Amino acid sequence: MDITTLFLRGAQVGDRLVARRETIAVAESSAGGLLSAALLSRAGASAYYLGGAVLYTRRSRRLLTTLTAQDTEGMRSSSPPWARLLAQHQRQRFHADWGLAETGATGPKGNIYGDPAGHACLAVDGPVPLQRSLQTGRDDRAANMLAFALAALELLAQAIDATPEPEQGPESLPAPEVKTSRDGH
């Protein structure tokens, strides 16, 4: 898999969000911004992408989120509860329809919690919340970053597909056809 494939998938997910008039906010860690980059690769991304953060260190989490010590008590990064918390936090903070989060260990070594390289936890918060753990079995850092971002996009696409189409207001209905006679009346 390469960056072009990732960006294509990001644009496809963006197309779905635009068609549904829905928005997203992202929190990522080990993917290093690739998840946001993929979602932003579609022209007109500002219609659905409200914002995101690369929360790679404790300092970045402190500065780029409003999470408190109490919010994160008993949690560790690179875990399903952590990914779920980040997805919920971003969705709420940005008032988005969807929150998407990734956290993991890209390699070439595992993380301080004992997770091997290639371990990721992904979460979607929204009308259909989903989460997934991923083990690539590889220690290739760049390949894992791409794999984590693609898996997160796939999880988001799965959640969108499992959600009924939102009710569209009058502004989304086609304009009524105006018929005029030959004399302009």
C-alpha positions in Angstrom: 0.0 0.0 0.0 1.2 3.5 -0.8 0.2 7.1 0.0 -1.8 7.3 -3.3 -4.0 4.4 -2.2 -4.5 6.0 1.2 -5.4 9.4 -0.2 -7.8 7.8 -2.7 -9.6 6.0 0.2 -9.6 9.3 2.2 -11.3 11.1 -0.7 -13.9 8.3 -1.0 -14.8 8.6 2.6 -14.9 12.4 2.2 -17.3 11.9 -0.7 -19.6 9.9 1.6 -19.4 12.6 4.3 -20.3 15.4 1.8 -23.2 13.4 0.4 -24.5 12.9 3.9 -23.7 16.5 5.0 -21.8 15.2 8.0 -18.6 16.3 9.6 -15.6 14.7 11.3 -12.8 15.5 13.8 -9.7 13.4 14.2 -7.2 12.4 16.9 -4.2 10.4 15.8 -0.9 9.4 17.3 1.2 6.8 15.5 -0.2 7.6 12.1 1.5 10.9 12.5 -1.0 13.0 10.6 -1.5 10.6 7.6 -5.2 10.0 8.6 -5.9 13.7 8.5 -3.9 14.1 5.3 -5.9 11.4 3.6 -9.2 13.0 4.6 -7.9 16.4 3.5 -6.7 15.1 0.1 -10.2 15.6 -1.4 -10.8 19.1 -2.8 -13.5 20.8 -0.7 -12.5 18.9 2.5 -13.6 21.9 4.6 -17.2 20.8 4.0 -16.6 17.9 6.3 -13.2 18.0 8.0 -13.5 20.2 11.1 -10.1 19.6 12.6 -7.6 17.2 14.0 -4.6 16.7 16.2 -1.5 14.5 16.2 -1.3 13.5 19.9 2.0 11.8 19.8 3.3 12.8 23.3 1.8 13.6 26.7 2.7 17.2 26.1 0.8 17.3 22.8 -2.2 15.7 24.5 -2.1 18.3 27.3 -1.8 21.2 24.8 -4.1 20.0 22.0 -7.0 18.6 24.0 -9.1 19.6 26.9 -8.8 16.2 28.5 -8.1 16.3 32.3 -6.2 13.9 34.5 -9.5 12.8 35.8 -10.7 12.0 32.3 -7.8 9.7 31.6 -7.4 8.1 35.1 -6.6 4.4 34.8 -6.1 4.6 31.0 -3.0 4.2 28.9 -2.4 5.1 25.3 -2.4 2.4 22.7 -5.5 0.8 24.2 -9.1 0.5 23.1 -10.5 2.6 25.9 -7.9 5.4 25.1 -8.9 5.3 21.4 -12.6 5.5 22.3 -12.0 8.4 24.6 -10.1 10.3 22.0 -12.8 9.7 19.3 -15.5 10.9 21.8 -13.4 13.9 22.8 -12.8 15.1 19.3 -16.4 14.6 18.3 -17.7 16.6 21.2 -15.0 19.3 21.2 -15.5 20.0 17.5 -19.3 19.4 17.6 -18.8 17.0 14.7 -21.1 14.2 13.6 -18.1 11.7 13.8 -15.0 11.4 15.8 -12.1 9.2 14.6 -9.1 8.2 16.7 -5.9 6.1 16.2 -3.3 5.1 18.7 -0.6 2.5 18.5 3.0 1.5 18.1 4.5 1.8 14.6 7.9 0.4 15.3 10.6 -0.6 14.7 10.2 -1.5 18.4 7.1 -1.9 20.6 5.9 0.7 23.0 6.6 1.1 26.7 3.3 -0.8 27.6 4.6 -4.0 26.0 2.6 -3.7 22.7 4.6 -5.0 19.7 5.4 -2.9 16.7 2.4 -3.0 14.4 -0.2 -2.7 17.2 -2.9 -0.1 16.8 -6.3 0.7 18.4 -8.9 2.5 16.4 -12.2 4.0 17.3 -15.1 5.8 15.7 -17.6 7.8 17.7 -20.8 8.8 16.1 -24.3 7.4 15.3 -22.7 4.0 15.1 -19.6 3.8 17.4 -17.1 1.2 16.4 -13.6 0.1 17.6 -11.0 -2.2 16.4 -7.5 -3.4 17.3 -5.0 -4.1 14.6 -1.8 -6.2 14.6 0.2 -5.9 11.4 3.0 -8.2 12.6 5.5 -5.9 11.0 8.2 -3.6 12.4 8.3 -1.3 9.3 7.4 2.1 10.8 6.3 3.8 7.6 4.3 0.7 6.4 2.6 0.6 9.8 1.7 4.3 9.7 0.0 3.8 6.3 -1.7 0.6 7.5 -3.0 2.3 10.7 -4.4 5.2 8.7 -6.0 3.0 6.1 -7.6 0.7 8.7 -9.0 3.8 10.5 -10.6 5.0 7.3 -12.0 1.6 6.7 -13.5 1.5 10.2 -15.0 4.9 9.6 -16.5 3.8 6.2 -18.0 0.8 8.0 -19.6 3.0 10.6 -21.0 5.3 8.0 -22.4 2.4 5.9 -24.1 1.1 9.1 -25.8 4.4 9.7 -29.1 5.3 8.1 -29.0 8.3 5.8 -29.7 11.4 7.8 -33.0 13.2 7.3 -32.4 16.0 4.9 -34.1 19.4 5.5 -35.8 21.5 2.9 -32.5 23.1 1.8 -31.4 19.7 0.4 -34.5 19.2 -1.8 -34.2 20.0 -5.4 -35.5 23.4 -6.4 -39.0 23.2 -7.7 -39.2 23.4 -11.5 -40.6 26.7 -12.6 -42.7 26.5 -15.7 -43.5 29.6 -17.7 -45.6 30.1 -20.7 -44.3 31.4 -24.0 -45.4 34.9 -23.1 -43.4 34.8 -19.8 -46.3 34.2 -17.4 
